[in-house]
Amino acid sequence: MNTIQWHRLSTARLQRERELLTTIPYFTLERTMLTPTSDFTATGTLHYFGRRSSKQHTLRVRLEYPRTFPRESPRVYDHESVLKPDPNGHLLSTHELCLTLPERGEFSTGADHLTREVLDAALLWFHKRHLYDKNGTWPGLAERHGIFAIIDLLIERGVIPDEHTIIEWIMTHALTQAGHLTTPDRYAPCPCGSGKRVRFCHGNELDPIYKRLERMPRAAHVTTALGNKDGEPHHGQRY
């Protein structure tokens, strides 16, 4: 079932969004448009002055709005593909800027200022990416990507005791006999150690793990998904 586009539900919300995009001081809006599939996009330029050089740095970006905006935040892309995709430089192969782990809920989804927060993060990302390209090291905090970012978050929130426990749980309850990943049994014992079944314990908190596994190719072997932890890329920043 297709979701009705957010801008068709409220023309007033669309007008407010266009006005907001013109008021952000470090972002120069060039245009907004509706794609043939009625997706809303906005293109513009991020800019800041270097503290030491006083040189202006600019990056043309494209915001792609989800159909359910503002319940979901816009995605930001290097519009002209001028930067090299690099897991350590936090630019995905699609040229999307890796800003945050969505499961952390760090953006104010549902709020009128959501896009301002996203562009704040994009500007910070751009500054850090400039330093990374110059020095070869990503400045500040970062976190792992993919399933390991979710594992770190669950440990931080006290849902699971450690990484070893959840990996053992995945290998016990989310593998076929041939060693390929599959959707875990929601009636398996919860990895928190309570003795309860997942569905009646931390089912909601573990749902991101399920979703990551479901998105992996069915032919993926466990060593592909879990065997190269040190080589996992990281999310670009934390707030």
N, C-alpha and C positions, 0 to 999 in steps of 0.2 A: 504493500500500500504506500503510495507516494505522499509525502508530507507537503502541504501547501507552503509555498515560499513565504518567508517572513514578511517580505516587502509587499506581498499581496494581501496579507492579513491586516496591515496597518500602513497606509500611505503617510500618516503623520510620523510614524517611527522611521520610515525611509527618509523623510525630509530632515528629521533631527539628525540622522546619521550623516547625511551629506553636509549639513551645517557643521557638525562636530569636526569632520575631516578638514574643514577650512580654518579651524581655530587653533590647531595644534602648532605651536611656534617652530618646532624643529622638523615639520613635515609640510611639504608643498604639494598640495593636491593638483594633479594634472587632469584627471578625468575619472568619472564613474561610468559604468556601463552594465547592461544586462546582456549576458551571453545568449546564444540561440536556445539554450535550455532554461533561460530565465534566471540563471545564477547571477548574483550581484558581485561585481568586482570594482576595486578602486586602485588606481595607479598614481604614484606620486614619488617624491624624493625625500629621503631622510638626509639630514645634514647637521654637522657639528664642526666646531673649530678646535683644532689641536691646541692643547694648553701651552706647549712649548713652542711649536712652530707657528701658531696662529693661522695655520693653513686650513681651509675648509675642505672637509671630506664629505662626499655625497654618495648615495647609493639609491638607485631607482628600485622601488619595491612594488609588489602587487599584492593586494589583500583579496583573498578569495573567501567570500562569506558562505557559511553553511546554510542549508535550507531552514534550519531550526534556530538561526541567530535570533536573539542574543542568548539562548540557552546553551549554545556552543560558541566558542570564540573564532574569529577569522584566522585563517592561516596566512602567513606572510612568506613571500617568495622573492628571491633575487630576480627581478623582472628581466634583466638583460643577460643573465647568466654570466656575469663578469667575474664572479668569485668561483674558485675551484671547489667542487664538492669534496668534503674531507670529514671523516668521522671525528677526528681530533679537533677540527676547526668548526664542528657543529653545523655543517651545512649538508643536508641530505642530498642523495643522488638526483632528486627531483628539483633541486635548488630551493627547497623549503628551508627557512631558518628554523633551527631547533631551539625553541625558546624555553620550554618547560615540560615537565611530565604532566600530562592532563589529569592523571589520577590524584595529583596533589591539590587540585582545585585552587590554584593560586590566582587565577583571574576571576573577576567579579561577574560571573555569568548571570545574565538577567538584568544587569544594571545598565543605565544609559551611558556610563563612562567606560564600558568594557573595551571598546576599540582604543580608547586613550591608553588604557593599561597595556594592551597588546603592543601598541606602537612605542610606549615607554620601554617595554622589554626589547623590542626590535632595535631601538636606538642604542640601548646598552649592549645588545648583542653585536651591533655594527662596530661599536667602539672596541669591544673585546676582540672581535675578528680582525680589526686593523692591527691591534697589538700582536695577535697570534701570527698574522702574516709577516709581521716585522721581526718578531723574536723567536717564533717557532714553538711557543708555549702558550697554552690557553690561560689567561689570568683569572684568578678567583676560583670559587667553588664550581664543581661540575658533578654530575652523577651519571651512572651507567644507563645505557639504553635497553630497550627491549624487556625481556622477562626479568633480567637482573635488576633493572630499575624498580620494578614492582616488588621483587624480593627485598631489596633494601628498604623500600617504603613500609612493607609489612613488618619487618624487623623493628624499624623505628617506631611503629605504632603498637608494638607488643603483640601482634597477632601470631607471629611465629618466633621461636627462640633464636634461630640462627639460619644461615644459608644452607648448611649441611642438611638440616632437618627437612627443609622444603624440597631440596634436590632429591633426597632419598624418597620423599613422599611422591614426587613426580615419577621417579623411576619405578616405584612400586604400583602406583595407581593410574598412571597416564601413559603407559607403554603397551604396545602390542607384543606378542611373543617374539616377533622379528626385531624388536627394538625400535619401532617407529612410534612417533608421538601420536597420541589420540586424546580425546576429551576425557578428563578424569571422571570417575564415578562420584556423583554428589552424595552418595551414601557411604563413601569411604570414611574411615576415621579421620577426624579433623587433625591437621598437622600441628595444632596448638598444644596437643597432648591432653586435652580434657577428657578423652574417651568417648565423646559424643560424635555423631555423624556430622559431616561437613554441612549438610543442609540445615541441621538444627543447631549449628554452632557458629562458625565464621564464614558461612556460605557467601554472604554479601561482600565481605572484605576480600575473599579469595576470588571473587568473580573476575577481576582483571587478569589473574593468572589463567583462568579458563579461557578468556578471550584471546590472550596472547597465544595459547596453544592452539586454539581453533583457527587462528589466522595463519599458522604455519602450514606449509605443504604437507599433505597426508603422508607423503613418502619421506619426509624429513626424519633422519635418524637422530637419536638422542644425543649423539656426540656432536652433531651439527649445531644443535640448539644450546647445549649445556657444556660443551667440551672446551670452549675457548673463552673463558671468563675474562682473562686478562686483556684480550683483544677487543672486548666489547667497546663500541663508542659510547660516549656520554652525552647527557643533555647539557645544553650550553650554559645554563646558569640557574641559580636559585635565588629566591626572594625572601 
